[in-house]
Amino acid sequence: MHRELSSRVFPGVKVGLLHGRMDSEEKDRVMREFQAGAIKILVSTTVIEVGVDVANATVMVVEHAERFGLAQLHQLRGRIGRGSAKSLCILMTGGKISEDGERRLDALVRTNDGFQIAELDLELRGPGEFFGTRQAGTPNFQVANLVRDRELLEAAKREAAAVLAGPNAEVSQPEMDRALAHMRTRGRLSYGLVEVG
C-alpha cells in the first residue's frame, strides 16, 4: 500500500511508513516528520493504535475494519480529530462480514462514547479468563452471565467482601474455613491466587 500510494496515487506527496518491525529510532523519526507535516500521508499497521497524538491528522482509512475488535477500532479512530479541524474515519471492509463484525462496525458508527463501546465489546467478545491467558470468550461461571447479571455479581462481590472482613453475626469462622477449603480444592487451577495477600 505504501508503494502504491507513493508512486501511483500521490506521486508528488511524501508518504511515510510505520510498522512494528522498525527500530525505535526509525519509528520516532517517522512520527516526528508526520507531526511536523513533512510527511503528509502515513501508512501504518496498528502500531499507531495507542499513544500517538498528531493534532493535524484529520483522515484515517482502516482497511479490513471487520477484522478488528471494537475496542481496537475505537483506539484507532481516536488517533485523528485531536485538533480543531473536522476529521473523518473511513472503515473499509473486504468480502463477507460476520454478524458480530456488522455489530462492531455499526456500534462504531453510532457512537463515540468509550463506555458504550466497552460494554458492547464485553458483550460481543466476553471477558476471557481472569486468571488465565484467554483474552476473549465466556468465563466458566456456573450460574451467572457477566454481562446480563452484572447487578447480581456486584451484590455477590459485596457479600464476599463482608465475609472476608472476618467472622460476624451472619458467618462464623468455621463456615468461612469450610468455604475457603472448598475453593482451594475445587478451584485449585483456576483460582490459585486465592492465597495471595
C-alpha positions as semicolon CSV with decimal commas, in nm:
position;residue;x (nm);y (nm);z (nm)
1;M;0,000;0,000;0,000
2;H;0,286;0,237;0,080
3;R;0,443;0,175;-0,262
4;E;0,106;0,212;-0,436
5;L;0,023;0,542;-0,266
6;S;0,376;0,682;-0,306
7;S;0,423;0,603;-0,672
8;R;0,079;0,593;-0,832
9;V;-0,186;0,766;-0,622
10;F;0,006;1,056;-0,462
11;P;0,337;1,075;-0,651
12;G;0,405;1,437;-0,551
13;V;0,331;1,389;-0,181
14;K;0,563;1,246;0,086
15;V;0,408;0,923;0,215
16;G;0,554;0,773;0,533
17;L;0,554;0,414;0,654
18;L;0,527;0,293;1,015
19;H;0,520;-0,066;1,139
20;G;0,624;-0,276;1,437
21;R;0,938;-0,424;1,281
22;M;1,104;-0,083;1,255
23;D;1,354;0,006;1,525
24;S;1,256;0,271;1,779
25;E;1,473;0,544;1,629
26;E;1,319;0,498;1,284
27;K;0,964;0,497;1,426
28;D;1,036;0,814;1,623
29;R;1,180;0,984;1,313
30;V;0,872;0,898;1,106
31;M;0,637;1,024;1,376
32;R;0,834;1,350;1,417
33;E;0,814;1,409;1,042
34;F;0,441;1,331;1,042
35;Q;0,379;1,567;1,336
36;A;0,581;1,841;1,166
37;G;0,387;1,799;0,842
38;A;0,685;1,684;0,635
39;I;0,505;1,350;0,588
40;K;0,153;1,425;0,463
41;I;0,021;1,067;0,447
42;L;0,118;0,790;0,688
43;V;0,065;0,423;0,607
44;S;0,076;0,226;0,929
45;T;-0,004;-0,103;1,096
46;T;-0,185;-0,095;1,430
47;V;0,139;0,018;1,593
48;I;-0,027;0,360;1,558
49;E;-0,311;0,247;1,785
50;V;-0,205;0,398;2,118
51;G;-0,010;0,698;2,229
52;V;0,012;0,885;1,900
53;D;-0,105;1,244;1,927
54;V;-0,088;1,435;1,599
55;A;-0,334;1,723;1,617
56;N;-0,334;1,787;1,242
57;A;-0,425;1,427;1,148
58;T;-0,777;1,454;1,006
59;V;-0,845;1,149;0,787
60;M;-0,795;0,780;0,865
61;V;-0,875;0,485;0,643
62;V;-0,890;0,147;0,816
63;E;-0,870;-0,140;0,569
64;H;-1,043;-0,469;0,656
65;A;-1,208;-0,299;0,954
66;E;-1,425;-0,607;1,011
67;R;-1,115;-0,797;1,129
68;F;-1,051;-0,566;1,425
69;G;-1,210;-0,572;1,767
70;L;-1,438;-0,291;1,871
71;A;-1,202;-0,151;2,135
72;Q;-0,914;-0,156;1,887
73;L;-1,118;0,025;1,623
74;H;-1,214;0,286;1,881
75;Q;-0,846;0,332;1,972
76;L;-0,750;0,366;1,605
77;R;-1,024;0,619;1,541
78;G;-0,902;0,817;1,841
79;R;-0,574;0,892;1,662
80;I;-0,748;1,151;1,442
81;G;-0,958;1,458;1,515
82;R;-0,743;1,566;1,808
83;G;-0,715;1,921;1,678
84;S;-0,980;2,176;1,585
85;A;-1,020;2,064;1,220
86;K;-1,307;1,836;1,124
87;S;-1,197;1,474;1,090
88;L;-1,318;1,161;0,915
89;C;-1,255;0,790;0,981
90;I;-1,334;0,562;0,687
91;L;-1,390;0,195;0,768
92;M;-1,332;-0,025;0,465
93;T;-1,434;-0,388;0,460
94;G;-1,338;-0,677;0,238
95;G;-1,552;-0,974;0,147
96;K;-1,823;-1,120;0,364
97;I;-1,869;-0,974;0,711
98;S;-1,984;-1,184;1,008
99;E;-2,284;-1,083;1,216
100;D;-2,054;-0,982;1,503
101;G;-1,842;-0,782;1,259
102;E;-2,152;-0,595;1,144
103;R;-2,246;-0,520;1,506
104;R;-1,896;-0,390;1,583
105;L;-1,889;-0,161;1,281
106;D;-2,245;-0,042;1,342
107;A;-2,162;0,042;1,704
108;L;-1,856;0,237;1,600
109;V;-2,060;0,439;1,351
110;R;-2,336;0,504;1,607
111;T;-2,130;0,633;1,899
112;N;-1,806;0,790;2,011
113;D;-1,882;0,707;2,376
114;G;-1,600;0,487;2,502
115;F;-1,814;0,342;2,783
116;Q;-2,087;0,225;2,543
117;I;-1,823;0,078;2,313
118;A;-1,654;-0,103;2,604
119;E;-1,986;-0,253;2,716
120;L;-2,070;-0,380;2,368
121;D;-1,714;-0,512;2,326
122;L;-1,752;-0,704;2,652
123;E;-2,089;-0,837;2,539
124;L;-1,956;-0,947;2,199
125;R;-1,617;-1,090;2,297
126;G;-1,669;-1,190;2,655
127;P;-1,406;-1,106;2,916
128;G;-1,175;-1,403;2,864
129;E;-1,020;-1,563;3,170
130;F;-0,949;-1,374;3,487
131;F;-0,658;-1,595;3,592
132;G;-0,561;-1,741;3,254
133;T;-0,440;-1,639;2,913
134;R;-0,758;-1,629;2,702
135;Q;-0,844;-1,272;2,606
136;A;-1,194;-1,345;2,479
137;G;-1,475;-1,588;2,544
138;T;-1,706;-1,651;2,833
139;P;-1,565;-1,739;3,176
140;N;-1,673;-2,065;3,331
141;F;-1,921;-1,925;3,583
142;Q;-2,161;-2,196;3,694
143;V;-2,460;-1,965;3,741
144;A;-2,409;-1,605;3,627
145;N;-2,359;-1,430;3,295
146;L;-2,106;-1,149;3,331
147;V;-2,298;-0,904;3,113
148;R;-2,660;-0,995;3,190
149;D;-2,614;-1,048;3,565
150;R;-2,388;-0,753;3,647
151;E;-2,604;-0,633;3,939
152;L;-2,618;-0,984;4,089
153;L;-2,241;-1,021;4,057
154;E;-2,185;-0,683;4,222
155;A;-2,410;-0,790;4,511
156;A;-2,215;-1,118;4,539
157;K;-1,890;-0,920;4,547
158;R;-2,021;-0,705;4,834
159;E;-2,130;-1,017;5,024
160;A;-1,792;-1,183;4,967
161;A;-1,613;-0,871;5,095
162;A;-1,832;-0,876;5,408
163;V;-1,749;-1,243;5,468
164;L;-1,377;-1,192;5,412
165;A;-1,378;-0,900;5,656
166;G;-1,389;-1,162;5,928
167;P;-1,636;-1,361;6,136
168;N;-1,956;-1,174;6,210
169;A;-2,313;-1,234;6,323
170;E;-2,408;-1,395;5,990
171;V;-2,096;-1,600;5,913
172;S;-1,894;-1,791;6,170
173;Q;-1,522;-1,870;6,149
174;P;-1,586;-2,245;6,091
175;E;-1,818;-2,159;5,798
176;M;-1,550;-1,933;5,649
177;D;-1,286;-2,205;5,690
178;R;-1,509;-2,460;5,511
179;A;-1,577;-2,220;5,223
180;L;-1,206;-2,144;5,175
181;A;-1,116;-2,514;5,193
182;H;-1,378;-2,587;4,928
183;M;-1,238;-2,316;4,699
184;R;-0,881;-2,441;4,748
185;T;-0,967;-2,797;4,642
186;R;-1,231;-2,734;4,377
187;G;-1,074;-2,435;4,206
188;R;-0,703;-2,507;4,257
189;L;-0,605;-2,448;3,892
190;S;-0,839;-2,159;3,809
191;Y;-0,828;-1,975;4,138
192;G;-0,483;-2,048;4,276
193;L;-0,446;-1,678;4,360
194;V;-0,694;-1,716;4,649
195;E;-0,395;-1,739;4,886
196;V;-0,238;-1,412;4,767
197;G;-0,250;-1,132;5,021
